[in-house]
Amino acid sequence: MKFGGLRVKIKDISDGIRNVSIQGKIVDMNAFMILLDDETGKIFVRYRSRDLADILAIGDRIRVQKCRGRTYAGILEIRLERSGRIIKLPESHVQYP
């Protein structure tokens, strides 16, 4: 089952990769950035409040749909495509490729 892009692990994200989806646990966050961990690595997810389908907190498991890898100031991060979304997952629905 696909959820808005090819599902990949964080270790496989690179600058320029497009239309992918990742899942993981929020280990830190602020008003515009999430630090996401999927057991293969950690990555920053830049977001806007309109990208969120649910209210999120540290410890939540999420799916980031339709995103792309981008290097900004020397740091690899994920940015959402125009139709991308961040969705909170119930623990039982977390799946890795």
Stockholm file with secondary structure:
# STOCKHOLM 1.0

chainA/1-97         MKFGGLRVKIKDISDGIRNVSIQGKIVDMNAFMILLDDETGKIFVRYRSRDLADILAIGDRIRVQKCRGRTYAGILEIRLERSGRIIKLPESHVQYP
#=GR chainA/1-97 SS CCSSSEECCGGGCCTTCCSEEEEEEEEEECSSEEEEECSSCEEEEECCGGGBSSCCCTTCEEEEEEEEEEEETTEEEEEEEEEEEEEEECGGGCCCC
#=GC SS_cons        CCSSSEECCGGGCCTTCCSEEEEEEEEEECSSEEEEECSSCEEEEECCGGGBSSCCCTTCEEEEEEEEEEEETTEEEEEEEEEEEEEEECGGGCCCC
//
